[in-house]
Protein backbone atom coordinates (compact mmCIF):
# COMPACT_ATOMS: atom_id res chain seq x y z
CA UNK A 1 0.00 0.00 0.00
CA UNK A 2 1.20 3.53 -0.77
CA UNK A 3 2.11 6.02 1.90
CA UNK A 4 0.29 9.33 1.98
CA UNK A 5 2.61 12.32 2.18
CA UNK A 6 1.32 15.75 3.14
CA UNK A 7 3.65 18.63 2.30
CA UNK A 8 3.44 22.37 1.84
CA UNK A 9 4.12 23.10 -1.83
CA UNK A 10 4.57 26.84 -1.43
CA UNK A 11 8.09 28.12 -1.93
CA UNK A 12 9.86 29.56 1.05
CA UNK A 13 10.28 33.32 0.80
CA UNK A 14 13.80 34.64 0.52
CA UNK A 15 15.14 36.13 3.72
CA UNK A 16 16.95 39.10 2.22
CA UNK A 17 14.32 39.87 -0.44
CA UNK A 18 17.01 40.67 -3.03
CA UNK A 19 16.53 39.59 -6.59
CA UNK A 20 18.32 40.15 -9.88
CA UNK A 21 14.98 40.72 -11.66
CA UNK A 22 14.73 44.21 -13.11
CA UNK A 23 11.65 45.72 -14.69
CA UNK A 24 12.15 48.46 -17.25
CA UNK A 25 9.67 50.40 -19.32
CA UNK A 26 10.80 51.32 -22.81
CA UNK A 27 9.16 52.98 -25.77
CA UNK A 28 9.00 51.25 -29.14
CA UNK A 29 9.60 53.08 -32.40
CA UNK A 30 5.82 53.57 -32.67
CA UNK A 31 5.72 55.24 -29.23
CA UNK A 32 4.03 52.39 -27.36
CA UNK A 33 5.37 51.70 -23.86
CA UNK A 34 6.57 48.11 -23.38
CA UNK A 35 7.55 46.38 -20.15
CA UNK A 36 10.85 44.51 -20.21
CA UNK A 37 11.82 42.03 -17.48
CA UNK A 38 15.47 41.11 -17.24
CA UNK A 39 17.58 39.08 -14.87
CA UNK A 40 21.22 38.31 -14.27
CA UNK A 41 22.23 34.87 -15.54
CA UNK A 42 25.18 34.77 -13.12
CA UNK A 43 23.06 35.49 -10.06
CA UNK A 44 23.19 33.12 -7.10
CA UNK A 45 19.37 33.18 -7.06
CA UNK A 46 18.93 32.60 -10.81
CA UNK A 47 16.40 29.75 -10.46
CA UNK A 48 14.21 31.73 -8.07
CA UNK A 49 14.50 34.83 -10.27
CA UNK A 50 13.53 32.87 -13.37
CA UNK A 51 10.50 31.54 -11.50
CA UNK A 52 9.51 35.10 -10.55
CA UNK A 53 9.73 36.26 -14.17
CA UNK A 54 7.70 33.25 -15.35
CA UNK A 55 4.99 33.86 -12.74
CA UNK A 56 4.76 37.54 -13.70
CA UNK A 57 4.43 36.64 -17.39
CA UNK A 58 1.73 34.05 -16.69
CA UNK A 59 -0.17 36.52 -14.49
CA UNK A 60 0.01 39.17 -17.21
CA UNK A 61 -1.24 36.73 -19.89
CA UNK A 62 -4.10 35.52 -17.70
CA UNK A 63 -5.14 39.10 -16.90
CA UNK A 64 -5.10 39.95 -20.61
CA UNK A 65 -7.21 36.86 -21.44
CA UNK A 66 -9.68 37.78 -18.70
CA UNK A 67 -9.93 41.32 -20.05
CA UNK A 68 -10.37 40.26 -23.69
CA UNK A 69 -12.26 36.97 -23.43
CA UNK A 70 -13.86 36.91 -19.98
CA UNK A 71 -11.92 33.80 -18.96
CA UNK A 72 -8.32 33.55 -17.72
CA UNK A 73 -7.86 30.29 -19.65
CA UNK A 74 -8.72 31.80 -23.04
CA UNK A 75 -11.53 30.76 -25.32
CA UNK A 76 -13.53 27.86 -23.99
CA UNK A 77 -14.32 25.04 -26.42
CA UNK A 78 -18.01 24.84 -27.21
CA UNK A 79 -19.71 21.56 -26.43
CA UNK A 80 -21.33 19.76 -29.35
CA UNK A 81 -25.00 18.94 -28.98
N, C-alpha and C positions, 0 to 999 in steps of 0.2 A: 504494500500500500504506500502511496506517496505521502510525503510530509507536507504540511501546509506551512508556508513561510509568510509572515506578515512583516512588511518593511515599509518605511517611509521613502517614497520615490522622489521627493522634492530634493533639489540640490541644496547643499549647505551654502549659506551666503558667505562671501568673502569677508574676512575680518577687517582688512584695511580699506576695502571699497575702491581700490585703484583698478583701473582697467586701461588697456591700450586702445580701446574703441574711441574713435573721434567722429563726431558728426559735423559735417560742413554743409553749408548751403551755397550753391553756385548758380550763376545764371548761364543759360544756354545761349547760343547765337541768336535765337529767336526771342530772348528776353524772359523766358520761363524760368522760374526758380526750381532747381532740383536739389534733393537731399542726397548727400554722398556719405556713406559710412565707410570708414577705413580702420584698419587695425595693424598693429606691428607683428610681423611674422616671427620675429625673434623674441617676442615677449615670453616671460615665464608663465603667464596665464593665457597663452594663445588658445587653448582648447575652450576655456571658459569664455573668452572674448568672442570666439567664433560662434559659440552657442548663443551669446547675447545678440550678435548681429543677425543670426538666423531667426531668432524669436522676434526681433523687431521687424524683419522683413515679412514674416508670416502674419504678424499682427496687422501690418500695413495692408497686405493683400486681402486679408479677411475683412478689414474695415471698408476697403474699396468695394469688395463684392457685396457687402451688406448695403452700402450706399447705392450701388448701381442696380443690384438684382433683388435686394430684400432678403438674401440669405448669405451667411458667411461662407457657405460651401459652394457657391456659384449656382448655376442653373440646375434645378432639380429635373430629373428625367420624368417625363409624363408616363403614367401607367396606362397600358393598353387595355381597352375594355372589350 
